[in-house]
Amino acid sequence: MILAIMWLSSGCEKKTAATDPTAESTPGSTKLLQAADLVGYDGTKLRRSVDHIKAANDKHNQELEKMAGTAPEQ
């Protein structure tokens, strides 16, 4: 009887995934960097800087793909 109660109670548990703010954002999004304002950094400036770096990286990757003569695999 104890085994049956344990089995039934384990099936009734509410299972929730841990909420990770990085998992909630879209891939490549720098919106979370805006929260750096809360700890004393300039979140807007930080976000713009990272956006600029990511854009330069994307441009560089496109140039490499052109030189290699291949299309991006996604």
JOUR-V972517 format. One record per backbone hydrogen bond with DSSP energy under -1.0 kcal/mol. CO is the residue of the C=O (numbers start at 1). NH is the residue of the N-H. E is the energy in kcal/mol with one decimal. If there is no record, write none. Layout:
CO NH E
CO NH E
//
This chain:
1 5 -2.1
2 6 -2.5
3 7 -2.3
4 8 -2.4
5 9 -2.5
6 10 -1.8
7 11 -1.1
20 24 -1.4
21 25 -1.1
26 29 -2.2
30 33 -1.2
31 34 -1.4
32 35 -1.5
33 36 -1.8
34 37 -1.5
35 38 -1.8
36 39 -1.1
36 41 -2.0
37 40 -1.2
41 43 -1.2
42 46 -2.4
43 47 -2.6
44 48 -2.3
45 49 -2.2
46 50 -2.3
47 51 -2.6
48 52 -2.3
49 53 -2.2
50 54 -2.7
51 55 -2.3
52 56 -2.3
53 57 -2.2
54 58 -2.5
55 59 -2.4
56 60 -2.4
57 61 -2.6
58 62 -2.2
59 63 -2.1
60 64 -2.3
61 65 -2.2
62 66 -2.1
63 67 -2.3
64 68 -2.1
65 69 -1.3
65 70 -1.7
//
